[in-house]
Every structure is written in C-alpha cells, then in structure tokens.
Amino acid sequence: MSPVIATRGLTKRFRDHTAVNDLDLAVPQGVVYGFLGPNGSGKSTTMKMLLGLTQPTSGNIELFGQPLTRASRAQVLPSIGSMIEAPAGYGHLTGWENMQIVRCMLGLTDAQIERALATVRLTEHKAKLVRNYSLGMKQRLGIAMALARDPALLVLDEPTNGLDPAGIEEIRTLLVDLAGQGITVMVSSHLLDEIDKMASVLGILSAGTMIFQGTRTQLFDQSLPDLVIETTAPSEALRCVPGAVATSGGIQVSGYDKDETAALVKRLAEADVPIHEVRRVHRSLEDVFMDLTGRGGLL
Ligand SMILES: Nc1ncnc2c1ncn2[C@@H]1O[C@H](COP(=O)(O)OP(=O)(O)OP(=O)(O)O)[C@@H](O)[C@H]1O
C-alpha cells in the first residue's frame, strides 16, 4: 500500500536559512507516526507544507498517492484534519459554539460535531466558555475541530505540549484509538517520551534533516549497546581493548557487533584475562537518540 504521506526532497528555505532539508517522509496508512525533533528543527514548517499552508522551496509531496498541486489541493485537503501550533478556539465562546463555527465553515452536520466532541470526551463540557477550559481540554477541543470532518489523516503539531502526565496519557490513548480505527495520525513533539509511547513509526528531525525514519525496533537495531566485560584484571583488559574504559568490576566498550564481540573475547582469553561475564548494557530510547545525534543530544 502506498504511504498516506510521501515526500521527496522536500526543502524549505527562509532567505539563507534552510528550515527543512531534502526530506523524504513516508507515513504508512493507519499508524501513529511520531514526528520528533527539538524546537526549531522544522516540524511545523514540514506540517505546514503538507497542508498547503506554505509553499516548499523544492521537492514533491504526495498525499493519498496523489501529488499535492494547486489543482489537487481542493480534492485532497478535505480528507485531512489538522491542528498546527496553538489549539484553536475563541475563549469568549463555548466549546459548542466554537464547534459550530467549524461546522458552518466546512458544511458539516450537528451529528459530526457531537461525535467529534464525544470522541475527545468534551460532551459534558461543551456549554462551558473555552477560556475556562484547562489546557488539556483546549487541546482536546483543537483535536475535535480537526476530527469533525471525519478525516482519513490527522496532522497534529505538538498536541501534548504543556500537558500534565494525565493529560498526555489521555491524548495518547485517543490517538492510538483513532489509528486503530484506520485514521492515519501524524503527531509532532519535541519530547521523546511523549512520542515513544504512542507512535509505531518514528521520524526524527535534527536541524531540518531527517536523521532516522522507521519503527522503534529498527531504531534500536541501528544502535549497538555498549559491552561490559567483568574481570578481576581490568588493567590487562584495558591494554587488550583500545577505547575501553574502566568501570566498577570491569571494562566497558562501545560499537562492537556480534562478530567483533566474539573476536574481543577470544583476544582477552588468549591474553589470559579472566572473564567473569560479558553483557550488553540496557539502553533506553533516550540513549539511542544520544548515539544518533552524536552524544550532542536531541532534546
Ligand atoms: N516564516 C518564517 N520565516 C523565517 N524563518 C522561519 C519561518 N518559519 C520558521 N522559520 C525558522 O525555521 C526553523 C524551523 O522552524 P519550525 O517552527 O518549523 O520548527 P519546529 O521544529 O516546529 O519547532 P517548534 O517546536 O519550536 O515550533 C526555525 O529556525 C525557525 O526560526
């Protein structure tokens, strides 16, 4: 199946600054795609280009297998719900009144509005003024606005921004549910933790460039956990293993694959270094990111 979003060489320059550089996105159907990167890495700019809100400097965009052009825009965009930057909503109107504006603009029915509010669990708060909503409720109203048109694709820019852990969990559950119903969800965040728990495919941006795209497992596969070798003779072991560092009870070394590990163990054994244990260090996704970004860190 062709991806719901596919870009080739997507690039956006603002004067002499390249905000998005040669991006090849591939967002499969029916997944939560986590679009991750630090502030200023180009996530919003990319999403705006996908929605036809800003023109790429170069490159191509395909949505639902169709090139995004001026001519195809009117056909394709109604299938996409979006929330870019701060959630929409007039504070002096109620949630319901805000949704009515969306209904009128998009020519929707009251039933669609009711359903969207129910999906984000705002039905019982729909008569409240939006300025009295919590941040989480405002975010959910923004998502309801994006959902009202029954989109096949949702594009959400930082929908968990500023939420407390319970609010994040609520949005996470909602987005995973929507993907379960076949809606493709592209969601950006600058926080690794928020994305990791909901996305099955990750795209990671750093300074406008995609440094990784794939599943979480593929991400882990790209990174080799450090090896820890327990020995009672760390000084001898260090002499045999260039680049190793001493740890309590042994030495630690990075970048050894399976074959290299076997050769290393053989070398240590031949040098009569007593080996009590050889193990991989447990790694968090955060560690893997650190590796990818050259220990400079992503976030
Ligand atoms: N209209 C614009 N004119 C000039 N530069 C811009 C414009 N929009 C974005 N930029 C620059 O492009 C880069 C990428 O910005 P963008 O907002 O896409 O990043 P982001 O990853 O979404 O970050 P954030 O989470 O902070 O919004 C930044 O350096 C930003 O200053």
The ligand as an ORCA input file, in Angstrom:
! r2SCAN-3c Opt
* xyz 0 1
  N       8.158     32.319      8.380
  C       9.418     32.108      8.733
  N      10.403     32.970      8.381
  C      11.692     32.744      8.721
  N      12.108     31.670      9.422
  C      11.184     30.786      9.807
  C       9.789     30.958      9.492
  N       9.112     29.878      9.998
  C      10.029     29.098     10.610
  N      11.259     29.639     10.495
  C      12.507     29.052     11.015
  O      12.599     27.722     10.535
  C      13.138     26.865     11.530
  C      12.179     25.725     11.784
  O      11.029     26.213     12.465
  P       9.785     25.292     12.824
  O       8.782     26.154     13.519
  O       9.367     24.541     11.629
  O      10.441     24.276     13.857
  P       9.734     23.278     14.843
  O      10.544     22.039     14.818
  O       8.296     23.183     14.553
  O       9.958     23.996     16.219
  P       8.883     24.458     17.308
  O       8.512     23.214     18.025
  O       9.673     25.419     18.153
  O       7.761     25.123     16.558
  C      13.394     27.746     12.747
  O      14.757     28.124     12.728
  C      12.503     28.928     12.528
  O      13.026     30.077     13.133
*
